[in-house]
Amino acid sequence: MTQNTTLLARARQMRHEATPFEAVLWRHLSASQLAGFKFRRQHVIDRRIVDFLCPAKKLIVEVDGETHDPARDAARDRHLEADGYRTLRFSNAQVAGEMDAVLQVILDACMDTHDRWPSPHPNPSPQGEGL
């Protein structure tokens, strides 16, 4: 299945226009800083863009501002859950004022979730790449 190029372009744009709260959380999740867990930001899944994704755990992290619709978010979460994803949601206020607690919840979720695929990754880099 090919992904919608418009959606991919929108995700790319959103990476460059992150909210201040997404940016501060990304500083803690990027470069596998959280216990070695790899996260992606503004990642396309099906017809949706999620704020952060740990692909090895199928764990989604969303940072919700005041404009989020809880009913719509719940429906979206149920759809993603049907595909095996787990979603954690944090408010802007939590990210701004309780970063240690937010990171601990994310870390606990990563530690408590089985790996999506066996180690090592099923598609390792070709020999010598990435060194």
C-alpha positions as CSV (number, residue, x, y, z in Angstrom):
1,M,0.0,0.0,0.0
2,T,1.4,3.4,-1.0
3,Q,1.0,6.3,1.3
4,N,-0.7,9.4,0.2
5,T,1.9,11.9,-0.9
6,T,-0.2,14.8,0.2
7,L,-0.3,13.3,3.8
8,L,3.4,12.7,3.7
9,A,4.0,16.3,2.6
10,R,1.8,17.6,5.4
11,A,3.7,15.5,8.0
12,R,7.0,16.9,6.7
13,Q,5.5,20.4,7.0
14,M,4.3,19.7,10.6
15,R,7.8,18.6,11.6
16,H,9.1,22.0,10.6
17,E,6.2,23.8,12.4
18,A,6.1,21.9,15.7
19,T,4.3,23.4,18.6
20,P,6.6,24.6,21.4
21,F,5.3,21.6,23.5
22,E,6.0,19.1,20.8
23,A,9.5,20.6,20.3
24,V,10.4,20.3,24.0
25,L,9.2,16.7,24.2
26,W,11.0,15.9,21.0
27,R,14.3,17.1,22.6
28,H,13.8,14.3,25.2
29,L,12.7,11.6,22.7
30,S,15.0,12.2,19.7
31,A,18.3,10.3,19.1
32,S,17.0,7.4,21.2
33,Q,17.6,9.4,24.5
34,L,14.8,7.7,26.4
35,A,16.5,4.4,27.4
36,G,17.5,3.7,23.8
37,F,14.0,3.7,22.4
38,K,13.7,5.1,18.9
39,F,10.9,7.6,18.2
40,R,9.8,9.3,15.0
41,R,7.8,12.5,14.9
42,Q,4.9,13.5,12.8
43,H,4.7,10.0,11.4
44,V,2.0,8.8,9.0
45,I,0.0,5.7,10.0
46,D,-2.7,4.8,7.5
47,R,-4.6,8.1,6.9
48,R,-3.4,9.7,10.1
49,I,-0.4,11.7,11.3
50,V,0.7,11.0,14.9
51,D,2.9,13.3,16.9
52,F,5.4,10.7,18.0
53,L,5.8,7.0,17.3
54,C,8.0,4.3,18.8
55,P,7.8,1.8,16.0
56,A,9.4,-1.1,17.9
57,K,6.6,-0.9,20.5
58,K,3.7,0.4,18.3
59,L,3.5,3.2,20.9
60,I,2.0,6.6,19.9
61,V,2.5,9.7,22.0
62,E,0.2,12.6,21.4
63,V,0.6,16.2,22.8
64,D,-2.9,17.7,22.9
65,G,-3.6,21.5,22.9
66,E,-6.8,23.2,23.7
67,T,-8.2,22.6,20.2
68,H,-8.3,18.8,20.5
69,D,-11.8,17.2,20.4
70,P,-11.8,14.4,23.1
71,A,-14.6,12.4,21.3
72,R,-12.8,12.6,17.9
73,D,-9.4,11.7,19.6
74,A,-11.1,8.7,21.3
75,A,-12.4,7.4,18.0
76,R,-9.0,7.9,16.4
77,D,-7.4,6.0,19.3
78,R,-9.8,3.1,19.0
79,H,-9.1,2.8,15.2
80,L,-5.3,2.8,15.9
81,E,-5.8,0.3,18.7
82,A,-7.6,-2.1,16.4
83,D,-4.3,-2.0,14.3
84,G,-2.3,-2.9,17.4
85,Y,-1.2,0.6,18.4
86,R,-1.3,2.1,21.9
87,T,-1.8,5.8,22.4
88,L,-0.6,7.9,25.3
89,R,-2.0,11.5,25.4
90,F,-0.5,14.4,27.3
91,S,-1.8,17.9,27.6
92,N,0.4,20.9,26.8
93,A,0.3,21.8,30.5
94,Q,1.7,18.3,31.4
95,V,4.5,18.6,28.9
96,A,5.3,22.2,30.1
97,G,5.2,21.5,33.9
98,E,5.6,17.8,34.5
99,M,8.2,16.6,32.0
100,D,9.8,14.1,34.3
101,A,6.4,12.5,35.0
102,V,5.5,12.5,31.2
103,L,8.8,10.8,30.4
104,Q,8.4,8.2,33.1
105,V,4.9,7.3,31.8
106,I,6.3,6.9,28.3
107,L,9.3,4.9,29.5
108,D,7.0,2.6,31.6
109,A,4.8,2.0,28.5
110,C,7.9,1.2,26.4
111,M,9.2,-1.2,29.0
112,D,5.9,-2.9,29.6
113,T,5.1,-3.5,25.9
114,H,6.4,-6.4,23.9
115,D,8.7,-5.7,20.9
116,R,6.9,-5.5,17.6
117,W,9.5,-7.7,15.9
118,P,12.3,-9.9,17.2
119,S,15.8,-8.5,17.8
120,P,17.7,-7.7,15.7
121,H,15.6,-5.6,13.5
122,P,14.3,-7.6,10.5
123,N,15.7,-5.1,8.0
124,P,19.2,-4.2,9.3
125,S,21.3,-1.7,7.4
126,P,23.5,-3.1,4.7
127,Q,27.0,-4.0,5.9
128,G,29.0,-0.9,6.7
129,E,26.2,1.6,6.3
130,G,25.5,3.9,9.2
131,L,28.9,3.5,10.7
